[in-house]
Amino acid sequence: MRFVVIGAGMAGVLSGIRLRQAGYEDWTIYEKGDSVGGTWRENTYPGLSCDVPSHIYSYAFEPNPDWSHRFAPGAEIRAYFEGVARKYGVLPQIRFKEEVERLEFRGGRWQIAFKSGRRDEADVVIAATGVLHHPMIPDIEGLESFAGACFPRARWDHSAAVDGKRVGVIGTGSTAIQITSALVPRVRKFSLFQRTPQWIAPQENAAFTEAEKAGFRGDRAGFRKMADELTRNFHETFSNGVVDAKSEQMKNLEAICRANLESSVADPVLREKLRPNYRAACKRLIMSGDFYPAIQQPNAELVTDAIERIEPRGVRTKDGRLHELDVLVLATGFRVDQFLRPMRVLGRDGVDLEDVWKHRPDAYLSISIPNFPNLFMLNGPNGPVGNFSLITIADMQLHYVLQLVEELRAGRGREISASESAMARFSEEFDRAARNTIWATGCKSWYLDSRGVPAVWPFTYQRFTEEMAKPDLAAYDLRG
């Protein structure tokens, strides 16, 4: 069988390694960018780091004892993926600067067309396309008129000087919080334009000492035990807590966030501006030990008046004030509902994925779509993007996918995809469970679909591991 993997980020590199380990050699990874790394290649803004502990955000088969911090900086994570791709011989089978434009299932195989004009075909397609790489550009009057440097956070313009300048950031998600902490000490004036305040969980990003790193290298068994302990604590507290809004874990987390705000922000007026009116973790919870100190610096301002328009000299808010700026950063998130899109995907009998996903993206166990045989997604719709480490998830999903592929290799069929009945049952159960999660408690977030229902895995980590251990073939349409 021939395989095509779309994307050379964390999940794409992993796919190449796991395919080779399973005995498959006829595979190619296509990547629209010029290097591996995915979201860690796209995002290079100041202050970028992972919000999952470094020793969890690593491939299980390639632990890294040399992470510099508890939460590693973005450039270090990108270098880690580049090093793994090189070590495991994945790089020679990646075709860079090749963006897939169209996938069509025809004659029992996937026909693949690229923007460059290249053509390929495959028996199996693994979509490791990720979700955090299509920037959401806000629809604000006059945005194009700004005379200074203006760019989204995922397209950071490093040629734009920020030191000693007047910098404005629109948005208050995790990116904006990290940028605030990094830039306030460097700029003359920092303006953070807030539409919605965020709960902040206190988290110091301690650097590992050389002695600690040497200890990790010298005691691999102890190192593995530490990583396993981190993983277990993460899942028992946070991961299993967020799927039950009434859980003790959520009550404890909320108390921690409230205490952090109360103890960290001295000015009562600023404190109330920073206080959300929704429950902690309803939006993606932000971990930071330095945002509150940064936003209280004399050169920093939290702007809560709504934006009226952008003008050549800066941002005009609805109170009539012009906030003059040299640099404007759009930290307004991503189009997280894209997944395979914007590529055109045609399945069995010409069914168009755009029609199937007209109301919302959906996939059985976040992996397979009915009538799109031999097409498997990693970290697809309905996946645990908000509650587990995505590296762990992608590896479990690949283990599951390769068991489905084994049905094809063994000759028990040529086409396999989730059945429509299984998809319907899963969607119904998913929606019921999603309404009981912390994400459904009254805030607006990128976790919600077009109906306002959370689109993030609403079950426990244990349920996910059980589902991924072995496919229920009764849920699949296997054709000869």
Phi, psi and omega in degrees: 000148175254137180242143168237129176251132180256114179108133180242039171273204182307312185285328180291315176300316178301321180299315179299318181295313182291326177297315180296319180296332179275000177095011178261129181242344182268080180214150178224139174256127176253130184230128182289336179273189184255006179198172179281170175125339177057233183298336179279346170273319183292321185260122181224022186291157179298135178089359183298127173208166179278149178258012172246137181308137186307319185286350171266325181274062180211153174294137182299327182274355181222065179295149183242104179283355188254016174304138183282330184224164176302319174243104191291146174291155186303316182298326180290322178293317177299316179297325178299312181294322177297319180294320178294317179300322179289313184298322185264012173068030181276326187306317181298342182255018174254133174253108183277162180055038176234106182260125180290130179255328186207137172239130178222126178273111185215131179066029177083005179223161176272124175263127190239126179243140183246157179298334180285348185101348177299151175231149175207169174215155184208154173282325183226136175243129174249117182266104177251053192275345178070180181231345187251064178211000174253097185300142173268112180267123183291147179269084182242129180305132174082008184304320183287350183273350184300131187277341180271194177283131181220127183200154173286156185299331181276002175230049187302128180269099183285353175278346180278121180289135176241333182298126179074008183257176175262113187243134176241142177234127176262121180120155180223029174283190185299325179296311181300323179295317179294319179297318179302310181299323183282324189265332182308317179291348187255339191255164177283317180217133180236125180241119178255114183269110187252124170268317182226127177289162183236146169284136181241122174271132182293131181206109177279136180260078185291142174277140174282137178283163177297326178294320178295316180295322177296323177295320177298318181291325185277340182232078184297324180294317178293323178297315179296322179296320179297316179296319178296322178294318176301314180299313182297314179298319180299316183284323182287330181266290186284305188301314181278343178285317186293339181276358176225101185299339182264006187290155176296326179301319180292319178299317179295318181295318179297320179298320178296316181294318178297316180296324179297315179296313183297319185275342188260336185247113187283317184288118183296329179291312178297320181302317181289328175296329182270358184271117177290157177254022178228173184282149177300138180078002172297315166268169178303122184292136181259133177254122179199139175253357186230000180292311181301315175300322183293315185288349178265002179289152183302330182269004181251144178222133173265116183257116182253352174291140182297150179280128177275310181191168174258136178239167181306327184267350181161207184252126177261121178265166189291349174278003178092353185279139174259120177265101185285134186221154171260329182225137178233122182252132180261095179260060189251022170088192184233162171278086188281355179266008185284307184053248181290332183291153017273006179296148177276127182234117180246123182264208181301135179059027174078010179299132186264127180300328179298324177287319180296323182259025184302320182266323179190151174292142181210144177204145179290120183055024180070011189244314191235144180244128177306138178072013171236074188293148175060025174241119185234135180254143172252130185055046179276196180302147178072010183275170183276054183290341183252001188224345179234169171287125186293336176294314178301316182298311182300321181293318177295321179294320177296321176302319179292312181300318182293335173288324174294317179298329179299330176297324178286317181297325181281356177082016180276000177173168178247343182224135178217133176203159179301143178283157179295324180293320178295320178299317181295317179295316180297317181297320180295314179294320180301311183297321178298313182292323184299329182289348179260001184275167178295334183289347182256023186261016169120004178255167172260131181207169179285359174281344186269143176272189185295343179266356184084014179261133178304135181253025182248143181318117188260011182252177182286166174297322178299318178299319180295315180297324179292318179296320185280346183296320183202125180295143170273100186295343177294341180273001186243149175263104180253117184242147181280000000 
